[in-house]
Each structure stands twice: as C-alpha cells, then as structure tokens.
C-alpha cells in the first residue's frame, strides 16, 4: 500500500485540477489518497470519482487554516461529507476571511505603487473563493515585480513582510470541534514545519491538540525534514496519536516530493487509515 493523505489541487493553491492530480498520484503508484485543499472541499467529489475510475482508495479531506499560540497552524480533517450544507457553510465563512485579507493586501500593494494585485491574483485562482498568497506571488512574478516565486514571499508576503496580513482564522480547538461534530477525524498537519523555538512548545501544541480532540499527527510529511519524521514517530507512539503521511504537494515550484514520493510510515505507529477500514 502506498499512501498519500495530503495534497492540493487548483481548487485551492495547487497547480493541477483534481482529475490531473489524481492521475499523477496513480502514475506514482499511490493506492490510497486524500485531497486536502486549503479551506475548501470543492474538488473532493471530482477527485473521488477519478480515484474510483483508477482503482485508488480515497478518503475525503480538507486542510483548515487555524491558529494557536499566535501563529498559523494547519489541521487536516479526514472523512468529512463535503455535500453537507453545514460543512459548506463553514468553509464559506472562511472564504470571506480570505477575501478580506486579499483586499487588505491589495491596499498595501497600492501604497507601494503596485496596482491591480487583487484582480490579478483572483484571475489566477482556480477557485475564486480561495484566494491565497500563492496567487499573489504568481501575479507578482508574472508582472515582473519579483525575480522568482520565493522572492515574492521574501519581499512582500512572508510573516513580517510589508504586505503580510494576519487573518483571524478559527482556533485549533474550533477547527477540531468542527471536524469531530461533522463526523471526521482531526490530524495535525506537518508538525515539524511550525518553527517553534523549543521542543517544549511543540509538545505543548501536541498536548493541546490531543486535549481538544485531535486524534492523529502527520508523522511523515513532504514539507518537514526527515529528522522530524523520526521525532514525530516517537511522539505519536508516546502520546497515543494515530499516524498519517502526506506529500503536501502543490506544484513543481517547490522541492517537495510529488504525490506518493514522501516517506511512508515507519513500523511501530498506528496508521490513521485503519480508522477508515483500510
């Protein structure tokens, strides 16, 4: 079994439509996958249909932008029903926050003499309700304001940069509660990527996540170091978390592994997919 439970399509900030993404996963030998776009499940139905056509087992998913301890944290929800009205209503509310951020970023760019950023970024978004920093970065690159994709983040978009805008995302507790109330399972995404200054802070996040109902962590992730995989394997076992693995692939713009190319789970952990009958 080759598993990848974290990847993105162009329904959020990925490069490929859901069909093409699933086809890529299939070519790479993935046998169980989840589409986990940021704050939307718009592409899940299409991805599930294509996965079924290709003989890939599928778990519905989403990655919810959240906050804890003054920083952004991502919580993956697995097993949600994307057709429920109360599920779509939740993500509609998050989309409004994203749009508000985009307009505030546009105002910042205008003060710097850069005009048309909001409209330009929106034109690049495959899903107009999920406007992300990625779309602004691509627009800046296309318009010649930056020399490459990473330069856009370094100069304008990273936390602390001139056009970085904070968003009042749901708290980790609110995101986990939503996932559980809708019948899903909450997974802490790429715990090694949050750049805490001490191991103590990481463990505090894990303790909080477990206390509010989180059940799994991404032990292996394409967006964290391999040494983190070893570390979080041990923490999953000692703290009683289920374990997940995901490439977190968006596009070839980054050096992250493609779907299915990230490390698979080590021995000793309990795979999260066992909760879904796989």
C-alpha positions in Angstrom: 0.0 0.0 0.0 1.3 3.4 -1.0 -0.4 6.2 0.9 -0.6 10.0 0.5 -3.2 11.8 2.6 -2.1 15.4 2.0 -2.0 17.1 -1.4 -3.5 20.1 -3.1 -5.3 20.9 -6.4 -6.1 24.1 -8.1 -9.3 24.3 -6.1 -7.0 26.0 -3.5 -3.4 26.8 -4.2 -2.2 23.8 -6.1 -1.3 23.7 -9.8 -3.3 20.8 -11.1 -7.1 20.3 -11.5 -8.4 17.4 -9.3 -8.5 14.9 -12.2 -4.9 15.6 -13.2 -3.7 15.4 -9.6 -5.3 12.0 -9.1 -3.9 10.8 -12.4 -0.4 11.9 -11.2 -0.9 10.1 -7.9 -1.9 7.0 -9.9 1.2 7.2 -12.1 3.3 7.4 -9.0 1.7 4.2 -7.6 -0.5 5.7 -4.9 -3.1 3.3 -3.8 -4.8 5.3 -1.0 -5.1 9.1 -1.2 -6.9 12.2 0.1 -7.3 15.6 -1.5 -6.8 18.2 1.3 -7.2 21.6 -0.3 -7.0 24.6 1.9 -10.3 25.6 3.4 -12.5 24.1 0.6 -13.8 20.7 -0.3 -14.9 21.8 -3.8 -12.6 19.4 -5.6 -13.3 16.3 -3.4 -16.2 14.9 -5.5 -14.3 15.0 -8.7 -11.2 13.6 -7.1 -13.1 10.7 -5.6 -14.8 9.9 -8.9 -11.4 9.8 -10.7 -9.8 7.8 -7.9 -12.6 5.2 -8.2 -12.1 5.0 -12.0 -8.4 4.3 -11.5 -8.8 1.9 -8.6 -7.4 4.2 -5.9 -8.9 4.0 -2.5 -10.0 7.5 -1.3 -10.7 9.4 1.9 -12.3 12.8 1.7 -10.2 15.6 3.2 -9.5 19.3 3.8 -6.8 21.4 5.4 -8.2 24.0 7.7 -6.3 27.2 8.3 -6.2 27.6 12.1 -4.3 29.4 14.9 -2.7 28.6 18.2 -0.1 30.4 20.3 -0.1 33.4 18.0 0.8 31.5 14.8 -0.9 29.7 12.0 -1.4 26.0 12.4 -3.0 23.7 9.8 -5.5 21.0 10.8 -6.4 18.3 8.3 -9.9 16.9 8.5 -10.4 13.4 7.1 -13.7 11.7 6.4 -16.0 14.7 6.2 -19.0 14.7 3.9 -18.4 17.6 1.5 -22.1 17.6 0.4 -23.4 18.6 3.9 -24.8 22.2 4.0 -23.3 22.8 7.4 -19.9 21.8 6.1 -20.0 24.1 3.1 -21.3 26.9 5.2 -18.3 26.6 7.5 -15.9 26.9 4.5 -17.9 29.8 3.0 -17.3 31.7 6.2 -13.5 31.0 6.0 -13.6 32.1 2.3 -14.9 35.5 3.4 -11.9 35.9 5.7 -9.6 35.0 2.8 -11.2 37.6 0.5 -11.0 40.2 3.2 -7.2 39.5 3.6 -6.8 39.7 -0.2 -8.4 43.2 -0.3 -6.2 44.4 2.6 -3.1 43.0 0.8 -4.2 44.9 -2.4 -4.5 48.1 -0.4 -0.9 47.6 0.9 0.4 46.9 -2.6 -1.3 50.1 -3.9 0.6 52.1 -1.3 3.8 50.6 -2.7 2.8 51.7 -6.2 1.8 48.2 -7.3 -1.7 48.3 -8.7 -4.1 45.6 -9.8 -2.8 42.9 -7.4 -6.2 41.7 -6.2 -7.8 41.4 -9.6 -4.6 39.8 -11.0 -4.3 37.3 -8.2 -8.0 36.4 -8.4 -7.7 35.7 -12.1 -5.1 33.1 -11.3 -7.2 31.3 -8.7 -8.9 28.1 -9.9 -11.4 28.6 -7.2 -12.3 32.3 -6.8 -13.4 31.8 -3.2 -10.0 30.5 -2.1 -7.6 33.5 -2.8 -4.2 32.7 -1.4 -0.8 34.2 -1.1 0.3 31.8 -3.8 -1.9 33.6 -6.3 -0.5 37.0 -5.3 3.1 35.6 -5.6 2.4 34.2 -9.1 0.9 37.5 -10.2 3.9 39.5 -8.9 6.2 37.1 -10.8 4.1 37.3 -14.0 4.1 41.1 -13.8 7.9 41.3 -13.2 7.8 42.7 -9.7 9.9 39.9 -8.4 12.6 37.7 -9.8 11.1 34.3 -8.8 8.3 32.8 -6.8 10.2 32.7 -3.5 11.3 36.3 -3.9 7.6 37.3 -3.8 7.3 35.8 -0.3 10.6 37.1 0.9 9.9 40.7 -0.3 6.2 41.0 0.3 4.2 38.1 1.6 6.0 36.2 4.4 5.1 37.0 8.0 6.6 40.3 8.9 6.9 41.4 5.2 5.3 44.7 4.1 2.1 43.1 2.6 1.7 40.3 5.1 -1.8 40.5 6.6 -2.9 38.5 9.6 -6.2 36.6 9.4 -8.5 35.7 12.3 -8.5 32.0 11.4 -10.5 29.6 13.6 -8.6 28.4 16.6 -7.2 24.9 16.6 -9.9 24.0 19.1 -12.7 25.4 16.9 -11.3 23.5 13.8 -11.1 20.2 15.7 -14.5 20.6 17.1 -16.0 21.3 13.7 -14.3 18.2 12.2 -15.5 16.0 15.0 -19.0 17.3 15.0 -19.3 16.6 11.3 -18.1 13.0 11.7 -14.5 13.5 10.7 -11.1 12.8 12.2 -8.6 15.7 13.0 -5.0 15.4 12.0 -2.3 17.9 12.9 -0.6 18.7 9.6 3.3 18.8 9.3 4.0 19.4 13.0 7.7 19.9 12.2 7.1 23.0 10.0 6.0 25.5 12.6 9.5 26.6 13.5 8.9 26.7 17.3 11.9 27.9 19.2 11.9 24.9 21.5 10.8 21.3 21.7 8.7 22.3 24.7 6.5 24.4 22.5 6.0 21.6 20.0 4.9 19.3 22.8 2.6 21.9 24.2 0.9 22.1 20.8 0.6 18.3 20.7 -0.9 18.2 24.2 -3.4 20.9 23.4 -4.3 19.2 20.1 -5.0 16.0 21.9 -6.9 17.7 24.7 -9.4 19.3 22.3 -10.0 16.1 20.4 -7.2 15.8 17.8 -6.5 12.1 17.1 -3.6 12.0 14.6 -0.5 13.8 13.5 1.4 13.7 10.2 4.4 11.7 11.2 5.8 11.9 7.7 5.4 15.0 5.6 6.9 16.3 2.4 7.1 19.7 4.0 9.2 18.8 7.0 12.7 17.4 7.5 13.3 13.7 7.6 14.7 14.1 11.1 11.3 15.4 12.1 9.7 12.2 10.8 11.7 10.2 13.3 10.9 12.6 16.1 7.2 12.6 15.5 7.0 8.9 15.1 8.3 8.6 18.7 5.9 11.3 19.9 2.9 9.7 18.1 3.7 6.4 20.0 4.3 8.0 23.4 1.3 10.4 23.2 -1.2 7.9 21.7 -1.7 9.6 18.3 -2.6 7.8 15.1 -0.1 8.5 12.4 -0.5 9.9 8.9 1.7 10.6 5.9 1.4 13.1 3.1 3.5 14.8 0.4 1.8 18.2 0.8 2.4 18.6 -2.9 1.2 21.7 -4.6 3.2 22.2 -7.7 6.7 21.8 -9.2 7.5 25.3 -8.0 8.7 23.8 -4.7 11.1 21.0 -4.0 8.5 18.9 -2.1 8.1 15.3 -3.2 5.3 14.6 -5.7 2.3 12.6 -4.5 3.4 9.3 -3.1 7.1 10.1 -3.1 7.2 11.2 0.6 8.3 8.7 3.2 5.8 6.1 4.3 5.1 5.4 7.9 7.7 3.6 10.0 7.0 0.5 12.0 5.5 0.9 15.4 2.9 3.6 14.7 -0.8 3.0 14.1 -1.8 4.3 10.7 -4.7 6.7 10.7 -6.3 4.9 7.7 -7.1 1.9 9.9 -9.9 4.1 11.3 -11.4 4.1 7.8 -11.2 0.4 7.2 -8.0 0.3 5.2 
